[in-house]
Amino acid sequence: MADVSSSDTPLKATFKVRLNGETVTLATVGQAYRFITNLSAVEWMEFRSLHDDAVAALELAAGNAMLTVQATNALRALFVRARML
């Protein structure tokens, strides 16, 4: 898929994360991709490896819906480690 951020492929779980006092719901590959790529690289620096894994998994899942389990797991690992869940 050329534009991962517009993917409507559903994740296997819906994530509700708090950012700046507001709850953000991430239910699709595109929503999650936009969320983790729109924050600055400095904010993800501590979790660079997990962030890179999640971005790669989302890019693959946008083109192949069978890979949403791996993308969901990569996001969960990133959010848990970053204490966002």
C-alpha positions in Angstrom: 0.0 0.0 0.0 1.4 3.4 -1.0 0.0 5.4 1.9 0.0 3.5 5.2 -1.6 6.4 7.1 -4.8 6.0 5.1 -5.2 2.3 5.8 -8.5 1.3 7.2 -7.3 -2.2 8.1 -8.5 -2.9 11.7 -6.0 -3.8 14.3 -6.7 -6.9 16.5 -7.2 -4.6 19.5 -8.3 -1.1 20.0 -5.8 1.0 22.0 -6.8 4.0 24.1 -3.8 6.0 25.0 -3.6 9.3 26.9 -1.6 12.1 25.4 -1.6 15.6 26.8 -4.6 14.8 29.0 -6.7 13.6 26.1 -7.6 10.0 25.2 -6.7 9.0 21.7 -8.3 5.8 20.2 -6.3 3.7 17.8 -8.4 1.1 16.0 -6.9 0.9 12.5 -3.4 0.5 11.0 -3.7 4.0 9.6 -4.6 5.7 12.9 -1.8 3.9 14.8 0.7 4.7 12.0 -0.2 8.4 12.1 0.0 8.5 15.9 3.4 6.9 16.2 5.0 8.7 13.3 3.6 12.2 14.0 5.2 12.5 17.4 8.8 13.7 17.2 11.7 11.3 17.0 13.0 12.7 20.3 9.9 11.5 22.0 10.5 8.0 20.8 14.3 8.0 21.3 14.3 5.9 24.4 12.1 3.3 22.7 13.7 3.5 19.2 14.0 -0.2 18.5 10.4 -0.9 19.6 9.2 2.2 17.6 11.0 1.0 14.5 9.5 -2.5 14.9 6.0 -1.1 15.2 6.4 1.2 12.2 7.7 -1.7 10.1 4.9 -4.0 11.3 2.2 -1.4 10.5 3.6 -0.8 7.0 3.5 -4.5 6.3 0.0 -4.9 7.8 -1.3 -2.0 5.6 -0.5 -4.2 2.6 -1.5 -7.5 4.1 -4.3 -7.7 6.6 -3.1 -11.1 7.8 -0.1 -9.3 9.5 -2.3 -7.2 11.8 -1.6 -9.6 14.7 2.1 -8.8 14.5 1.4 -5.1 14.1 -0.9 -5.1 17.1 1.7 -7.0 19.2 4.4 -4.6 18.2 2.2 -1.6 19.2 1.3 -3.2 22.5 5.0 -3.8 23.3 5.8 -0.1 22.4 2.9 1.3 24.4 3.5 -0.9 27.5 7.3 0.0 27.5 6.5 3.7 27.1 3.8 3.4 29.9 1.1 4.7 27.6 -1.3 1.9 28.4 
